[in-house]
């Protein structure tokens, strides 16, 4: 996390550094980004960088948390629906908000793929942490739906959670980077959820 020196900066300078970090990591990826690149893009001296952050990972972790906070602002209108609406129905709305965030913050959104594709030990550990958090969130809501009778008792909830997690955290990012439009991205979620809900076997 940033040091207190960073938190004491004027908001305009903090925002400039934040956007510089997003641009750097979002363009080059974590593995190819260096402190030298960061200080050049953010227009700060090397000494100042180490007054603000411990190292490159510390700066990246800060950016990930900032992106999460911004994305949560998009999801806040839906939070009251958890537990009241079947999660598979609500999932498409969550996914749609994620797409809205992606098109409003394209570089920040692409940073999600950096976690998935990086070969560094730090990124692998961070990815596993976020994956567990997301999986626990999905599993909890799906189990509630199972208790309420929205999902069959014999369904493997962990497997459903993994499918939903990959769809939202990996597949949509890759399709977004390929340049797919909003309608196409949303249709991926709708079609996937319909298959999960209805299956593919002829009734």
N, C-alpha and C positions, 0 to 999 in steps of 0.2 A: 504494500500500500504506500501511497505517497508520504513523504516526510512532512512534518509540520511546516517546514520552510515553503513547501509547495502550497499548502493550504492557506498560507498567509499572503500569497500573491494576490494582486488585484484580479477580479473576476475576468476581466478582458484578457489578461495574460494567461490565466489558467485555461480559458477556453481556447485560445490560440494554440497552446501546447497540446491540449486534448485533441483538437482537430488535426494537428500535425502528426500526432501519434497514430490516429486512425488512418490518415492518408498513407503514412509510411508502412504500417503493418498491413493495411488493406491492399496496398499495391505490391509490396515486395514479399509479403509473408513473414512469418516469424524467423524461420531459419536464415533467410537472406538479409534480414534487417540487422544493422549494426548500430552501436551507440553513435558512431561517426555520422551515419545517415540520419539518425534521429535529431542530433543537434543541428545539422544543416537544415533540415526541413522545418524544425521548430524554431530555428534562429535563436538558439541559446548557446552560451559557452559550455564546453565540456564540464568545467567545474560546477556550473549551475545544475547540469543534469544530475550529477551525483549528490547535489544538495537537495534535489527533489525526489530522486528515486535511488534505490539500492543498486539496481542493475537493469538490464534490458527486460528480464522476466518481470520484475516489479512494475515497470512501466506498462508492459502488456497486460498484466493482471488488473491494473488500475483501469485500463481501457475496456477490458471485458466487463468489469463491474459497472462502468459508466454506460456501456451499451445495454446491459441488462436492465438498468434503472430506466433508461429511455424506452426500451421495449415494453416494460411493465406499464408505462403510462398508456400505451395503446391497449393493453389487456384489462386495465382497471374496470371499464364498464361491464365486463363479463364476469368479474369475480363473484358477484352476488348470485350468479346462476349456478355455481358449483354446488352439487348436492340436491339441487332442485330440478335440474334438467338432465336427462340421460347424457352421459359424457360423450358418447359417439355422435349425438346430435350437436352438442356444444363444441366438439372438436373442430368442425368445419368453420365455426365462427372464430375460434382461436387462430386457426390456420389463416383465415382471411385477414385478421388483424396483423399477423406476422407478415403477410404479403404486403399490406399497406406500409408497414414499417420498412420493409425491404426497398420499396420504390421511393420512399421518402429519404432513406438513409442507405443508399446502395453500397457504399464502401464499407460502412460499419457492418452491414448485413453479411458481406462476403468474408468478414473476419471469422465467422463460424466455420467456414471451410478450412481456414488456416489451422484451427485446432485439430480437425479431422485428418488433414494431409501432412502435417508436420512430422518429421522423423526425430525430433528432439525428445529427450526423456521428460523434460518439464512439460511439454505440450501433451504428451501421452498421459501423464499423471493428471493434468488439468482436465483433459477430455474425459477421463474416467470419472473424475469427481462430478463434473456437470452431467454426465450420462447417468450416474447413480441418482442424482437429485431429480432429474427428469423422470427416470423410470419409477422411482418411489412415488412421485406425484401422480403419474398415470395409474400405477397399480392401486394406489389408495382409492382413487375415484372410480376405477373399474370394479373394484371389490364392493364398493358401496352400491354401484349399479347392479351387481350380481345379487347382493342382499335384497335389493328392492324388486328383483325379478325382471330387470331390463335385459339381463344377460343370462344365458343358460348356466346352470351350476357346473356342467362338465367342461366348460371352456377353460383353456389354459390362459389365465389372465396375464401371466408374465410374457407369454408369446404375443398376445394382443398389444401389450404395452410396448414391446420391442418394435413391432411393426409401426405403431403410431410414432414412436420416438424417431425411428429412422426416417420416416416420411417427412417429419417436420424439421429434423435437425441435419439431415444429410441430403435426401433426394431433392427437396425443394430448393436448397441452396445451389445444387449442381444445375438444376433446370433454370434457375434465375440467372446464373452466370452464363448459361448458353443463350440467354436473351429472350426467353419465353415471356409472353405478355401476361397480364394479370388474369385474364379469362382462362388461359391455358393452365396456369399454375393452380387456379382455384378448381378447375375441372379435375385435376389430378387428385386433389383431396376428396372431392365429392364422389368421384368414381371409386376411389380406394375405400371410403367409408361405406358406400353402398355394397361393395363386394364383401366387406367384413360383416355387415348387418344381414345381408341376404344370401351370401354364399354364391357359388357358381354352378351348383348342381341344379339341373332342371327339376322343378317342383311337380 
